[in-house]
Amino acid sequence: MTADDTRPHVKDNDFYLEVAHALSGCQLIEQELKLYITEAFDLVRKCVGNQMSFKMSGEDYADSSLERLIETFKKLSNNDSLVTELRQFKNERNFLSHKGITHCLDYEGELFQSTAREFHDRLVAIQAEAQRLRTAIHEEANKFRGHLWFDAIE
């Protein structure tokens, strides 16, 4: 008997809920990037004032893919390491979104236990990384939020 054989049986519903939880973290990353982009454009609009027209807004990115959001974030931030981390996360998210469940199914559509158990660790890592990246994006936006919300004191 191998060490894997002693691990508990993975229930289908529990596995699918775990995948859904990991995917929700991915969606929250997208939401945080959309908020960052919206607030960055709001700050530009505030700074430009009546000097020129600036019609870009976060609404332009409401239905954008994660890849497009990351590329837009890259243009609005100097945090290259965070952009690199977001790109790596996007690759993991793409695997989860497009192949995660089917990767763990056998030819009869049943959950392949050993693969599902191995995938569990990956799901936990995705969830943790999503939370860490959300916080990092939020902190990056905090660098300019004061300028957005408050007028300069003269």
N, C-alpha and C positions, 0 to 999 in steps of 0.2 A: 504494500500500500504506500503510495507516495504522499508527500505532505499535502498536495492539492486535494487528495481524496478525503482528507479529514476536514477540509473547509466546509462550511455550511452550504446547503443547496440554495441557489439563487432563485427566488420566486420571480416569475415573469413580471407581475405588476410592480414589485419593488424595483426591479431593474429598470423598467420603463419610467417609473417615477424619478429614479436617480438620473436618468438621461434627461428627462424634462427639467429637473432642477439645474443641471449643468447648463442646459440650453437657456434657461431663464437668466443665468449669470451672463451669458453671451449677449442676450438682448439688452441687459442693463448696461453693458459696455457701450453698445450702440447708442443707447439713450444718453449716456454721459457724454459721448462724443458730440451728439447733436446739440446738447445743452452748451457745451464748450464753444462750438461753432456759432451758435445763435448769439451767445453773449459776446464773443469776439467781434462779430459783425455789428452788434449793438454799440460796442465801444468805438469801433471805427466810425460808425454813423455819428456818434456823439462828438468825436474829435473833429470830424470833417465839418459838421454843422451845416451852415448854408454856403460854404465855400465851393462845394461841387455836389453833384448828385451821386448818391451811393444807395443803390437799390437792392444790393445783395442782402439776403436774410437767411436765417436758419430754416425757414420753410422751404427754401430751395433744395434742402438736403433731407427732408422729412422721409422720403422713401429710398434713400441711398443705401447702397450695399456697404457692408463693413469696410471693404477695401477702399471705396470712394471716401468714406468718412475718415479713414486713417490718412489718406493722401491729402485731404483738405486740412486735417489737424496738423499734418507736417508743414503745411504752408503758413499756419497761424501760430506755430510754436517753435521754439529753438531747442526743445528737448529731444534731441536725436536718439538718445538711448530709449526713451519711452516709445518713440515711433518704431524702433527696432523690436521692442518687446511686444507692441501691439501687432506688428506683422507676424511675429512668431505665434502669437495667440490666435490670430486669424487663421493660420494654417491648421492649428489644432481644432478650432471651432468648425472649420470647413469639413474636416474629417468627421467630427461628431455629428454635424448636421446632415451630411450626405451619405456617410457610411457607418456611423456608429452602431446603430441597431442591427443593420443587416450583417455587419462584421461579426456579430455574436449569434447569428442564427445558423442552424444546420440546414441541410438540403430539404428537410421536411418543414422548415419554418419554425422549428422549436428552438428554444434558447439553448445554445451550446454552453454547458455549465463551466467548463474550464476557461473558455474565452471570456465569458461574462465575468467570472471572478477576476481574471487578469485585467479586464477593462475597468473594473471598479476603481482601482487605484488611479487610473487615468482620469476618470470622472471626478474623483475627489480633487485631483490636482487642477483640473479645469475650473472647478468651483472656487478653489482657493485663489487661483491666478486671476480669475474674473474679479473677485472682490479686491484684490491688491491693485489691479489696473484701474478699477473704478476710482479707488481712493487716489491713485497717482494722477489721473486725469483731473479729478476735482481739485487737488492741490495745485496742479498746474494752472487751472483757471483762477484760483485764489490769488495768483500773482498779479492779475489785472482787475479783479472784481471791484476792488476799492475805487479804482479810477472810473469804473462804469457806474457805480451806485452813488458816488459822492462827488460833488464839485470840488475843484482845487481850492484850497484856502490861500487867499492872497494877503 
